[in-house]
Amino acid sequence: MILCLSAKVIYTFFFVLINKMLVPDLKKIIQPTWSHKLGYGINQGGWFKVKIASQAVTPEDPKILDKLGIKKGDKVLAIAGYYANWASWLAKNGAKVDYSDISRQMVNYVKKNVKTKFGKYICSNYELIPKKEKEYDWTFTFEACGSTQGLPIAYLRSLLNNKGGILVLYYEKGGHMGGKWRRYPNLVKNLSKIYKIRYTIKELKIKGHKKGKKTSYLLHRVYTIKTNNRAREMAKEDLKSLESNKFSKESIRRLVKLSKSIKREFLKEIKL
Ligand SMILES: C[S@@+](CC[C@H](N)C(=O)[O-])C[C@H]1O[C@@H](n2cnc3c(N)ncnc32)[C@H](O)[C@@H]1O
């Protein structure tokens, strides 16, 4: 007993010594750096007008749910939903989808113009939804930005779901979506290590079309994390800590590790 206790004290001492106590700073993270203007895209050069208002790939694959591991009737929260091509295709194929995006313009556009009707139209930072545990089966995104800002928090939140979280990237030779190709695997692997959950990374062809191009089978990568009761409890505790600024030692230990997926400018130092 004494031996076990002193081992814990020594571990904590070295943990504090080695790791600066940096944890995510929600206040800095939820600044809407990427909120989209309707009809515009953004790249390194800044905002540019888009000719076709759609996501980079519009899926048309009748086997989409199977391919993504979603069951008919599963409740899906689509985050960073953009023009809703993916969210509406999931809904058309039998998932119960709520659409969300941080941009009010985008949410209003989707409400008015996208034929498929969603359960809810949510205007929110993805770092703040879902609010409740087991409200959804899955959190889903196609190519959301923010993989070193708020996306790790959104996918920590996906551990509150019944099943977990799914991220999809379209693969284009030459490194389409640049950093996401490296950062998405880091994000899911880090979460899996911290919360002891299973993850899969699959490469598969999904029928669809790129803006203004013909339909074909396009290579995508699908990242999935699967939650469980223990992970849900830990996630709940850590999200509460981030919101209240009161941290248990266990939460700090996990959040310091999660911070490795997040840029320094979105972290804050705390003391034990
Ligand atoms: C899906 S992403 C990138 C576009 C992607 N290449 C595509 O084709 O789908 C763009 C969307 O994410 C939304 N977004 C960015 N940051 C967000 C955040 N923190 N929370 C919620 N939505 C966000 C933007 O408003 C925009 O509609």
The ligand as a Gaussian input file, in Angstrom:
#p B3LYP/6-31G(d) Opt

LIG

0 1
 C      -15.964000      21.658000     -44.010000
 S      -14.766000      22.894000     -43.751000
 C      -13.666000      22.834000     -45.155000
 C      -14.294000      22.616000     -46.480000
 C      -14.028000      21.244000     -47.057000
 N      -12.873000      21.287000     -47.916000
 C      -15.215000      20.715000     -47.807000
 O      -15.203000      20.692000     -49.006000
 O      -16.160000      20.320000     -47.135000
 C      -15.535000      24.395000     -43.867000
 C      -16.735000      24.599000     -42.927000
 O      -16.349000      24.429000     -41.577000
 C      -16.957000      25.478000     -40.782000
 N      -16.162000      25.636000     -39.551000
 C      -14.884000      26.054000     -39.425000
 N      -14.490000      26.072000     -38.137000
 C      -15.540000      25.628000     -37.411000
 C      -15.754000      25.407000     -36.024000
 N      -14.822000      25.651000     -35.118000
 N      -16.955000      24.921000     -35.637000
 C      -17.934000      24.670000     -36.532000
 N      -17.788000      24.857000     -37.878000
 C      -16.610000      25.339000     -38.305000
 C      -16.946000      26.685000     -41.727000
 O      -17.871000      27.686000     -41.392000
 C      -17.267000      26.011000     -43.067000
 O      -18.622000      25.988000     -43.341000

